[in-house]
Amino acid sequence: MPRTDIYLKVEVDHDREESPEALATELVRQLKKLYVVRTAEMTNFVPRGEERS
């Protein structure tokens, strides 16, 4: 069976109290659970500040 690496960029809105690491941990957990993902990890996050309307 072939194996493929897929790189995703995910942009999220979150409360100030919510850490990006916690969000990434939950995303990784869900991917592993739902899509038969072998491995998943957060390698980096980039804070963007407040969203402009």
Sequence and secondary structure as in RCSB ss.txt:
>XXXX:A:sequence
MPRTDIYLKVEVDHDREESPEALATELVRQLKKLYVVRTAEMTNFVPRGEERS
>XXXX:A:secstr
               TTS HHHHHHHHHHHHHHHS  S           S   
